[in-house]
Amino acid sequence: MTFISLILTILSSLIFLGFFILYNKNILNGSIKPNIVTWSLFALITLINSLTYISFTHDIFKGALAFTDCFTCIIITSLILFKNQNFKINTSEKVIILLSILSLIIWYILHSAVYANLLLQPAYILAFIPTLKNVWKNPKDESTLVWLMWAVSFILTIMVIIIRWENNWADLINPLIALILHTSVGLLALRKIKIQNTTSPLTPLQN
């Protein structure tokens, strides 16, 4: 079982990193326009999430993708900032930051990485809202392939968790939430194909 877990863990991280490179390429060439506020919050949340998750699972196989996710979020955020995108933080985003900080306080006071990680999940969901709203209005701003392949990485991680199951349901919470959210962005971005088909001019019939 350990060998299978190792293979799935490596595959999960490699897929995530491979499409992270593609995502960065798309940012640089301007074919996608990711939301800077979302990614800034992702960088903060995934950092705390990876630390708390590995702390209570004590399992590098389960936590490998969490650290990979954190790494990619920090790099993508830096890249978007390099593109000189200006942004303002609204009230809901301040709430996300407060929840993130509160999770660290809970971790410190109660010495419970589980509670800290669970408290962080609402912030993680809220952080996706700007991207979900944006991709609903502008499907072309995000990459369908990248987001769906990232979702595949979380499926593989969930398989690892099940293989290495220790009767702790908290292990599944973040990967399941991440799977749903990444899949949602990918499916919403998929609508751009339908929009392109409906807006493209009809080709005149040839006599």
N, C-alpha and C positions, 0 to 999 in steps of 0.2 A: 504493500500500500504506500509505503514511503516513496518508492521509486515513481509510482504513478503520480503521487502528489507533487513530487519534484518536477516531473515533465510538464504537468498542467500549470504549475506555478511559473516555470520558465516561459512556457508558451504564452500564458496570460500577459506577463510583463513585456515580452517581445512584441506581441501584437499591439499592446498599448503604446509602447515606445515607437514602433514602426509608423503607426498612424499619427502619433504626435509629431514626427518629422514631417509627414505630409501636411498636417495642419499648419505647422510653422511656415512651410513653403507657400501654402495658400494665403497666409496672412501677409507674407512679404510681397507676393505678386498682386495682392489686392482682390483676389477672387472671392474671399470671404471677409466679413467684417464682424468679428466677435465683440461681445459687449465687455468693455474694460472693467465696469463695476463688478459684474459677475465674476470675472476671472481674478480680480483683486481679492474678492471675498473667498473665492475658491482656494487661493493660495494660503490664506489664513486658516480656513476651515480644514483643509486637507492636512495641513501641518499638525494641527491639534488632533485631528482624527487619527492620523497615522501613529502618533505618540501614544494616545490613549488606547487605541485598538490593540497594538502590539503589547501594551502593558498588561491588559487583562486577558488576552488570549495566550500570551507567552508562546506564540507559534509563528515563526518567521515565514512559514509556508502560507498561512492565512493572511499575514500582514504585508506580504511582499508587494501586492498590487496597491495597497494603501500608500506605501512609500513611493511607489512609481507614480501614482496619481499626484502625490504632493510635489514631486520633482517636476513633473510636466506642467502643473499649474503655475508654479513659480517661474519657470522659463517662459511660458506663454504670456503670463502677465508682464514680465519684463520686456518681452518682444513687442507687445501691444503698446506699452508705455514708450518704447523706443520709436514707435510710429507717430508719437506726439498726439495721442488722443486725449482730449481734455474731458473731465467728468466731475460731477458733483454727487455727493452722497445725500440721499433723501432719508426720510424718517424710517422707513422699513429697513433700509440698509444699515442704519445706525442700530436698529434692534438686533440685526444679525451679528454685528460686531459685539454688542453687549452680551448676547447669548454665548458667543464664542469665548469672551473673557470670563463670563460666569461659569462656563464649563471648566475652565482652568482653576477658578477659585474653588469650585466644588471638589475637583480632583485634589487640590492642596489641603482643604479643610477636612474632607471626609476620607481622604486616601482611597477613593474609589474611582478607578479609571472607567468602570462600567457605567456608573451614573454620569460621569463627565461626558463619555462618548454618546450616551443616549440623549443627554440634554443638547448635544451638538447637532443632532439629526434635524430638528426643526429649522435650525439656522442653515443647514445644508440644503434643505428643500426650498426655503425662502430665497437663498442665493441663486437658485436656478430661475426664479420668476422673470428677471429682466431678459435673460436669453430666450426663455419660452415665449414671452410676449413679442420679442423682436423677431424670432423665427416664424411666429404666427403671421406677423405682418409682412415680413421680408424673408421668405424661405431661402432665397439665394444667398443670404448672409452667412449661412452655415453649411457645412459639408455633411451630406447624408451618410456617405460611406464611412467617414471618420467616426462619427458619433455611434453608428450602429456597430462598427468593429470594436469600439471601446466598450459597448454593451456586451459584446461577445467575451471580452476579457473578464468582465464581472461574472458572466455565466460560468466560465472556467474556474474562477475563484470560488464561487458557490459550490461547484463540484468538489473542490479541494476541501472546503469546510465540511461538506457532508461525508467525504471519505475519512476525514480526521475528526469526526463528530465526538464531542465531549459532553453532550447534553446541556449545552449552554446556548440558548436561543439568541442571546445578545450578539453572538458571533455573526449571525445572519442579517441583523437589522441594517447595518450600513451598506453591505454589498447588494442587498435586495433593493433598497432605496436608490442606490446609485444605478443599478440596472434599469429600474423603471424610468428614472429621470434621463439617463443617456439615451435610452430607446425612444423616449418621447421627443427629444430634440431631433433625433435622426428621422423619425417618422414625419414630424412637422416640416423638416427641411425637404423631405421627399416630395412634398406638394409642389415644389418649384417645377418639376417635370410636367405635372398636370397644367400648371399655370402657363408654362411655355407653349404647351400644345394648344391651349385655348386662345392664346394671344397671337400666335404666329399666323401671318397672312396666308390665305388659301392660294394654292398654286393654280393659275389659270388652266383650264382644260385645253388640251391641244386638239386641233381639228385634224 
